[in-house]
Amino acid sequence: MSSAFQLASRFAGVTTSPVRDILAVVNRGDVISFAGGIPDASLFELDDFHAAFDHVLTHQGARALQYATTRGEPELLEQVAARLSRTVPTHPDQVQVTSGSQEGIFLVGQVLIDPGDVVLVEQPTYLAAVQAFALAGARLVAVSSDDHGMLPGALAAAIAEHHPKFVYLIPTFQNPTGRSMPAERRRAVADVLLAAGVPLLEDDPYGELRFEGEAAPPLASLPGMAAQTVLLNSASKVMAPGVRVGWLRAEGDILRSIEVAKQAVGLQSAVTDQLAVARYLATCDLDAHIARVVAVYRERRDAMSAGLDRVLPDGATVTRPEGGMFLWARLGGSIDTALRLPTAVGEGVAYVPGWPFFAGEPDRSTMRLSYVTNHVDVIAEGLARLGRAFDW
């Protein structure tokens, strides 16, 4: 049936997120999903959230249900600024509340990208960021990366060749690979960006979920980088994704432009959620909650990492992340994980094929697996099904 609607040219060839497509398919009780980065709901602090929402609706109900400013509720801006100031000195006036960090990625793309502009990204990188930048008209250029993230020399060469509008990085527990950029590499990357005057969009949704190793500060905290960086963060991975509250830190004129863009997208983030998250941060021990979650996730990472070593073929490589929610497997050879996925779902297990995460030439033998959602015994059964699906 023909349609009277003619889509904008920027939607030509645009498809939905493969992760969302997979989640729609595997939302069955008989499928063990390693596909989504979905926190274990049994770890949510339900009593604390109940108390926070109850307080808001009891004492601030009329305000919570009303229109509000676009920048964000003052209580939340104060709490976020205080938390960010642990690593990057931040004033509440330098914070913009968003409806999850994904909205922040989209808004930055809308504000900075003109059709044809280049954005430099890691190889591979977060696929929803690729979508957001592509919709804004960007040309994504992948910069060579290794187990420690983007290579400074390759970044300098790419900047000289492509003159990008900005660079997008997930330095800590990257999605999809789980890798982290050590402090020395961060300083080298920052030096390149500062010398070239190229802005950075630093995405840090997982940084507090550290299992082991030495924490490295955000690139935004390095000398000279705060004014040149938009730093994204969110409540989704450390508190609960359902509240859809995120935030970004920036300095100067870009904050006003992002605020105007958000007005066009949705006027404001949900006031009830903002006030509840602010109340949670003010009255609950988020650090203790994170420590509890980290202990569980560490055990599950260990179980998946060890189990994959037993079921993957010789020559396969698997990352062992120091934190976060994902690990990354490269099977090598002629194996195409996208072609194998229907068989895996038939066996009752799901993962995300790696190819959509590549802005450049994809490695189709790769796949992303999340260990955070399932208990250790479920992970073991899921990996057994994965082994049967691939039938090495």
JOSULJO-V768376 format. One record per pair of residues at least 24 apart in sequence whose ideal C-beta (glycine too) atoms are under 10 Angstrom apart, sorted by the first residue. I is the first residue (numbers start at 0). J is the second residue. Records with the same first field share a line. If there is no record, write none. Layout:
I: J  J
//
This chain:
7: 134
8: 114  136
9: 114  133  134  135  136
10: 133  134
12: 133
13: 130  133  134
14: 130  355
15: 130
16: 126  127  129  130  351  355
17: 126  337  340  351  352  354  355  356
18: 126  127  175  351  355  356  367  369
19: 127
20: 351  355
21: 340  344  349  350  351  352
22: 349  351
24: 340  341  344  349
25: 340  343  344  347  348  349  350
26: 349
27: 344  347  349
28: 347
29: 344  347
30: 343  344  345  346  347  348  349  381  384
31: 343  346  347  348  349  350  372  373  377  378  379  380  381  382  383  384  385
32: 344  347  348  349  350  351  368  369  372  373  377  381
33: 303  325  326  343  348  349  350  351  366  367  368  369  370  371  372  373  377  378  381  382  385
34: 340  344  348  349  350  351  352  366  367  368  369  372
35: 324  349  351  367  369  371  372
36: 174  175  204  205  235  236  240  323  324  325  351  367  369  370  371  372
37: 240  324  369  371  372  373
38: 208  235  236  237  238  239  240  241  292  296  324  369  371  372
39: 292  295  296  299  371  372  373  374
40: 239  240  241  372
41: 295  372  374
42: 239  288  291  292  295  296  371
43: 238  239  240  241  288  292
44: 238  239  279  283  284  285  287  288  291  292
45: 239
46: 283
47: 238  239  275  278  279  282  283  284  285  288
48: 238  239  241  242  275  276  278  279  283
49: 275
50: 275  278  279  282  283
51: 242  272  274  275  276  277  278  279  280  281  282  283
52: 242  271  272  274  275  276  278  279
53: 275  278
54: 274  275  278  279  281  282
55: 270  271  272  273  274  275  276  277  278  279
56: 271  274  275
58: 274  278
59: 270  271  274  275  278
60: 271  274
62: 270  271  274
63: 269  270  271  272  273  274  275
64: 269  270  271
65: 270  271
66: 266  267  270
67: 96  266  267  268  269  270  273  274
68: 96  258  262  266  267  270
69: 95  96  257  258  259  260  261  262  263  264  265  266  267  268
70: 94  95  96  254  255  257  258  261  267  268
71: 95  96  97  244  246  258  261  267  268  270  273  277
72: 96  244  267  268  270  271  272  273  274  276  277
73: 273  277
74: 273  274  276  277  278  280  281
75: 234  244  246  268  270  272  273  274  275  276  277  278  280  281
76: 246  273  277
77: 277  280  281
78: 246  273  276  277  278  279  280  281  285
79: 232  234  244  245  246  247  248  273  276  277  280
80: 246  248
81: 280  281
82: 207  232  246  280  285  286
83: 203  217  219  220  230  232  246  247  248
84: 248
85: 207  216  220
86: 203  206  214  215  216  217  219  220  230
87: 201  216  217  218  219  220  221  224  225  228  230  248
88: 220  225
89: 219  225  230  246  248  250
90: 248  250
92: 250  254
93: 225  230  247  248  249  250  251  254
94: 230  232  246  247  248  249  254
95: 229  245  246  247  248  249  253  254  255  257  258  260  261  268
96: 244  245  246  247  258  261  267  268  269  270  272  273  276  277
97: 231  232  233  243  244  245  246  247  257  261  264  265  268
98: 233  242  243  244  245  261  264  265  267  268  269  272  273
99: 204  231  233  234  235  240  242  243  244  245  246  268
100: 127  128  202  203  204  231  232  233  234  235  236  244  245  246  247
101: 125  127  128  130  131  202  204  231  233  235  243  245
102: 131  231  233  243  245  247  260  261  264  265  268
103: 131  200  202  204  229  230  231  232  233  245  246  247  249  257  261
104: 128  129  130  131  132  167  200  202  229  231  245  247
105: 130  131  132  134  135  260  261  264
106: 131  229  231  247  256  257  258  259  260  261  263  264
107: 131  132  135  164  165  167  198  200  202  229  231  247  249  253  256  257  260
108: 132  133  134  135  136  137  164  165  167  200  260
109: 134  135  136  256  257  259  260  261  263  264
110: 135  229  252  253  254  255  256  257  258  259  260  261
111: 135  137  164  165  198  200  229  253  256  257
112: 136  137  138  164  165
113: 137  164
114: 138
115: 164
116: 161  162  163  164  165
117: 157  158  160  161  162  163  164  165  166
118: 161  163  164  165  166  167  200  358
119: 149  153  154  157  158  161  163  164  165  166  167  168  197  199  358
120: 144  149  157  163  166  167  168  169  200  356  357  358  359
121: 148  149  150  154  166  167  168  169  170  173  175  176  178  180  356  357  358
122: 149  150  153  176  356  357  358  359  360  361  362
123: 173  174  175  176  327  353  354  355  356  357  358  359  361  362  365  367
124: 149  167  168  169  173  174  175  176  202  356  357  358  359
125: 167  168  169  173  174  175  202  204  356
126: 174  175  351  353  354  355  356  357  358  367
127: 174  355  356
128: 167  169  174  200  202  231  356  358
129: 167  355  356  357  358
130: 355
131: 167
132: 164  165  167  200  358
133: 358
135: 164
137: 163  164  165  167  358
138: 163  164  358
139: 163  167  357  358  359
140: 166  358  359
141: 357  358  359  360  361
142: 166  168  358  359
143: 359
144: 168  173  176  178  180
145: 178  184
146: 176  178  179  180  181  316  318
147: 178  179  180  181  183  184  185
148: 173  176  178  179  180  181  184  185  188
149: 173  180  184  187  188  191
150: 184  187  188  191
151: 183  184  185  186  187  188  189  190  191  192
152: 187  191
153: 191
154: 187  188  191  192  195  197
155: 187  188  190  191  192  194  195
156: 191
157: 191  197
158: 191  192  194  195  196  197
159: 195
162: 195  197
163: 195  197  198
164: 197  198  200
165: 192  197  198  199  200  227  228  229
166: 191  192  195  197  198  199  200  201  218  228
167: 198  199  200  201  202  229  231  358
168: 192  199  200  201  202  203  218  228
169: 200  201  202  203  204  205  206  231  323
170: 199  201  202  203  206  215  216  217  218  219
171: 201  202  203  204  205  206  207  208  209  214  215  216  217  218  320  321  322  323
172: 203  204  205  206  207  208  209  210  236  320  321  322  323  324  325
173: 202  205  318  320  323  325  327  356
174: 202  204  205  323  324  325  327  356  367  369
175: 318  324  325  326  327  351  353  355  356  357  365  366  367  368  369
176: 318  320  323  325  326  327  328  329  353  356  365  367
177: 205  300  317  318  319  320  321  322  323  324  325  326  327  367  368  369  370
178: 318  319  320  321  323  325  326  327
179: 205  206  209  212  213  214  215  318  320  321  322  323
180: 215  218
181: 212  213  215
182: 213  214  215  216  221
183: 215
184: 215  218
185: 215  216  217  218  220  221  224
186: 215  218  221  222  224
188: 218  221  224
189: 218  219  220  221  222  223  224  227  228
190: 221  222  223  224
192: 218  221  223  224  227  228
193: 221  222  223  224  227
196: 227
197: 227
198: 224  226  227  228  229  249  253
199: 224  227  228  229  230
200: 228  229  230  231  247  249
201: 228  229  230  231  232  247  248
202: 229  230  231  232  233  247
203: 230  231  232  233  236  248
204: 231  232  233  234  235  236  237  240  245  323  324
205: 232  233  235  236  237  320  322  323  324  325
206: 232  236  237  322  323
207: 232  236  237  285  286  289  290  292  293  322  323
208: 236  237  289  292  293  296  297  320  321  322  323  324  371
209: 289  293  296  297  320  321  322  323
210: 293  294  296  297  298  300  301  319  320  321  322  323
211: 293  297  300  319  320  321  322
212: 320  321  322
213: 321
214: 321  322
217: 248
219: 248  249  250
225: 249  250
226: 250  251  253
227: 251
229: 253  254  257
234: 272  273  276  279  280  285
236: 289  292  323  324  371
237: 285  286  288  289  292  293
238: 276  279  280  283  285  288  289  292
239: 272  276  279
241: 272
242: 268  269  271  272  273  275  276  279
243: 268  269  272  273  276
244: 268  269  272  273  274  275  276  277  279
245: 276
246: 273  276
292: 371
293: 322
295: 371  374  375
296: 320  322  323  324  369  370  371  372
297: 321  322  370
298: 370  374  375  378
299: 324  369  370  371  372  373  374  375  377  378
300: 324  325  326  369  370  371  378
301: 370  375  378
302: 370  373  374  375  376  377  378  379  382
303: 328  368  369  370  371  373  375  378  379  381  382
304: 368  370
305: 378  379  382
306: 370  375  378  379  380  381  382  383  385  386
307: 368  370  378  382  385  386
308: 382
309: 379  382  383  386
310: 382  383  384  385  386  387  388  389  391
311: 382  385  386  389  391
312: 386  389  391
313: 391
315: 364  391
316: 365
317: 368
318: 367
320: 370
323: 369  370  371
324: 367  368  369  370  371  372
325: 351  367  368  369  370  371
326: 366  367  368  369  370
327: 353  356  365  366  367  368
328: 353  364  365  366  367  368  385
329: 353  362  364  365  366
330: 362  363  364  365  366  389  391
331: 362  364  365
332: 364
333: 363  364
334: 363  364  365  366  389  391
335: 363  364  365
336: 362  363  364  365  366  367  389
337: 361  363  364  365  366
338: 363
339: 364  366  385  388  389  390
340: 366  388
341: 388
342: 387  388  389  390
343: 381  384  385  387  388  389
344: 384  388
345: 384  387  388
346: 381  383  384  385  386  387  388  389  390
347: 380  381  383  384  385  387  388
348: 380  381  382  383  384  385  386  387  388
349: 381  384  385  388
350: 381  385  388
//
